[in-house]
Amino acid sequence: PHTKDKKVVIVTTGACYSIKGPDIVLKTAKLIRENTDYDIAWKWIGGTEDDIREFEKLTEINALEVGVRMMGTLSATEMIEELLSSDMYVHTSYSDNSPNAVCEAQYMGMPVIATDTGGVISLFSNQYDKKLIVPMNDPFYLASKIIELREDDTKAMSLGKDNWTTAHQRHDSKLISKQLKDTYHQLNR
């Protein structure tokens, strides 16, 4: 038996559909809980207890027993507070292109671990640790990356700053406006 003297707080946002990887969340949380000395608190904002039930049956893992708490819909202020009180944002989707949830976590300056689907990798800077863009459906690898990131505060802070810079540049309204104008200008030549 492990002594639960350390804690890792993770947040995921969005609907709790099968394509968003709730089975991976449950499997990963169980691995961390059973194989480390970390007490895990995984907050899923947007998902409900009704949503997770079918995945509990599928995986035979009880969400609350492994530290996964479905938080339902929160206000913007509540959501920001939950994001900022977490160690990291984890995105477990099986299929995505350019998920707003990842962009929002980056914009808040959070370190992010995300599954390597669609265009997700393009959301990160060239220097971002690509080992944190994890294979789909590999709870063992995901669990190892969560613990590695949790144990390296300096790296977590650096990744958060990198994400903040990347997201604020990507969503700069003046830059977006200039790029659109330049594009239309080139097309009208």
C-alpha positions as CSV (number, residue, x, y, z in Angstrom):
1,P,0.0,0.0,0.0
2,H,1.1,3.5,-0.9
3,T,1.1,6.4,1.4
4,K,-1.0,9.2,-0.2
5,D,1.2,12.1,0.8
6,K,1.3,13.8,-2.6
7,K,-1.5,15.2,-4.7
8,V,-1.9,15.8,-8.5
9,V,-4.8,17.9,-9.6
10,I,-5.9,17.6,-13.2
11,V,-8.6,19.3,-15.2
12,T,-10.4,18.4,-18.4
13,T,-13.2,20.4,-19.9
14,G,-16.0,19.7,-22.4
15,A,-18.7,17.2,-23.0
16,C,-18.2,13.6,-21.8
17,Y,-18.8,11.7,-25.0
18,S,-17.0,8.5,-26.0
19,I,-14.9,10.3,-28.6
20,K,-13.5,12.6,-25.8
21,G,-11.8,9.7,-24.0
22,P,-13.6,9.3,-20.7
23,D,-12.5,5.6,-20.7
24,I,-8.9,6.8,-20.8
25,V,-9.5,9.3,-18.0
26,L,-10.8,6.5,-15.8
27,K,-8.0,4.0,-16.7
28,T,-5.3,6.6,-16.3
29,A,-6.6,7.8,-12.9
30,K,-6.8,4.2,-11.7
31,L,-3.2,3.6,-12.8
32,I,-2.0,6.7,-10.9
33,R,-4.0,5.9,-7.8
34,E,-2.9,2.3,-7.6
35,N,0.8,2.6,-8.7
36,T,2.1,5.8,-7.2
37,D,2.0,7.6,-3.9
38,Y,-0.1,10.4,-5.5
39,D,-3.6,11.1,-4.5
40,I,-5.3,12.1,-7.7
41,A,-8.1,14.7,-8.2
42,W,-9.2,14.8,-11.8
43,K,-11.9,17.4,-12.4
44,W,-14.0,17.1,-15.5
45,I,-15.8,20.4,-16.1
46,G,-18.8,19.9,-18.4
47,G,-19.2,16.2,-17.8
48,T,-21.9,14.9,-15.5
49,E,-22.3,11.8,-13.3
50,D,-24.9,10.5,-15.7
51,D,-22.4,10.9,-18.6
52,I,-19.7,8.9,-16.9
53,R,-21.9,5.9,-15.9
54,E,-21.6,4.1,-19.2
55,F,-17.8,4.4,-19.1
56,E,-17.7,3.2,-15.5
57,K,-19.6,0.1,-16.7
58,L,-17.4,-0.3,-19.7
59,T,-14.1,-0.1,-17.8
60,E,-15.4,-1.5,-14.5
61,I,-13.8,1.6,-12.8
62,N,-15.8,3.8,-10.4
63,A,-15.0,7.4,-11.1
64,L,-15.1,8.7,-7.5
65,E,-13.0,5.8,-6.3
66,V,-10.1,6.8,-8.6
67,G,-10.5,10.5,-8.0
68,V,-12.4,11.5,-11.1
69,R,-15.1,14.1,-10.3
70,M,-17.7,15.1,-12.9
71,M,-18.4,18.8,-12.2
72,G,-21.1,19.6,-14.8
73,T,-21.6,23.1,-16.2
74,L,-19.9,25.9,-14.3
75,S,-20.0,29.6,-14.7
76,A,-17.1,31.3,-16.5
77,T,-15.7,32.5,-13.2
78,E,-16.0,29.1,-11.6
79,M,-14.3,27.5,-14.6
80,I,-11.4,29.9,-14.5
81,E,-10.9,29.2,-10.8
82,E,-10.9,25.5,-11.3
83,L,-8.4,25.7,-14.2
84,L,-6.1,27.9,-12.2
85,S,-6.2,25.7,-9.2
86,S,-5.1,22.7,-11.2
87,D,-1.6,21.4,-11.8
88,M,-2.3,20.8,-15.5
89,Y,-4.8,20.4,-18.3
90,V,-5.2,17.0,-19.9
91,H,-7.1,16.5,-23.2
92,T,-7.8,12.8,-23.9
93,S,-9.8,13.0,-27.1
94,Y,-9.7,10.2,-29.7
95,S,-10.5,12.6,-32.5
96,D,-10.0,16.4,-32.7
97,N,-8.8,19.0,-35.1
98,S,-8.1,22.2,-33.2
99,P,-9.9,21.9,-29.9
100,N,-11.0,25.1,-28.2
101,A,-10.5,23.5,-24.8
102,V,-6.7,23.1,-25.4
103,C,-6.5,26.7,-26.7
104,E,-8.4,28.0,-23.6
105,A,-6.0,26.1,-21.2
106,Q,-3.1,27.5,-23.1
107,Y,-4.5,31.0,-23.0
108,M,-4.7,30.6,-19.2
109,G,-1.0,29.7,-19.1
110,M,-1.5,26.1,-18.1
111,P,0.8,23.2,-18.9
112,V,-1.1,20.9,-21.2
113,I,-0.9,17.2,-22.0
114,A,-3.0,16.2,-25.1
115,T,-3.6,13.2,-27.3
116,D,-2.0,13.4,-30.7
117,T,-5.1,13.6,-32.9
118,G,-5.7,15.7,-36.0
119,G,-4.2,19.1,-35.8
120,V,-3.7,19.2,-32.0
121,I,0.1,19.2,-32.3
122,S,0.0,22.4,-34.4
123,L,-1.4,24.2,-31.4
124,F,1.9,24.0,-29.6
125,S,5.1,26.0,-30.2
126,N,8.1,24.3,-31.8
127,Q,9.9,24.2,-28.5
128,Y,7.0,22.6,-26.6
129,D,7.9,19.1,-25.2
130,K,6.2,16.9,-27.8
131,K,6.4,13.9,-25.5
132,L,3.4,15.6,-23.8
133,I,1.4,15.1,-27.0
134,V,0.6,11.6,-26.2
135,P,-0.6,8.6,-28.2
136,M,-4.3,7.9,-28.1
137,N,-5.6,5.1,-26.0
138,D,-2.4,4.6,-23.9
139,P,-3.2,5.2,-20.3
140,F,0.1,3.9,-19.1
141,Y,2.1,6.5,-21.1
142,L,-0.4,9.2,-20.2
143,A,-0.1,8.4,-16.5
144,S,3.7,8.5,-16.7
145,K,3.7,11.9,-18.4
146,I,1.2,13.3,-15.8
147,I,3.5,12.2,-12.9
148,E,6.7,13.4,-14.7
149,L,5.1,16.8,-15.3
150,R,3.7,17.0,-11.7
151,E,7.2,16.3,-10.3
152,D,8.9,19.0,-12.3
153,D,7.5,22.4,-11.2
154,T,10.1,24.3,-13.2
155,K,9.2,22.5,-16.4
156,A,5.4,22.9,-15.7
157,M,5.9,26.7,-15.2
158,S,8.0,26.9,-18.4
159,L,5.4,25.0,-20.4
160,G,2.7,27.2,-19.0
161,K,4.5,30.3,-20.0
162,D,5.2,28.9,-23.5
163,N,1.5,28.1,-23.9
164,W,0.5,31.5,-22.7
165,T,2.7,33.2,-25.2
166,T,1.7,30.9,-28.1
167,A,-2.0,31.3,-27.3
168,H,-1.9,35.1,-26.9
169,Q,0.0,35.4,-30.3
170,R,-2.4,33.0,-32.0
171,H,-5.5,34.9,-30.8
172,D,-4.2,38.5,-31.2
173,S,-7.0,40.3,-32.9
174,K,-4.8,42.9,-34.5
175,L,-2.5,40.2,-36.0
176,I,-5.5,38.2,-37.2
177,S,-7.0,41.2,-38.8
178,K,-3.7,42.1,-40.5
179,Q,-3.3,38.5,-41.8
180,L,-6.8,38.5,-43.2
181,K,-6.3,41.9,-44.9
182,D,-3.0,40.8,-46.4
183,T,-4.5,37.6,-47.7
184,Y,-7.4,39.3,-49.3
185,H,-5.1,41.9,-50.7
186,Q,-2.9,39.1,-52.3
187,L,-6.0,37.4,-53.7
188,N,-7.3,40.6,-55.3
189,R,-4.0,41.2,-57.3
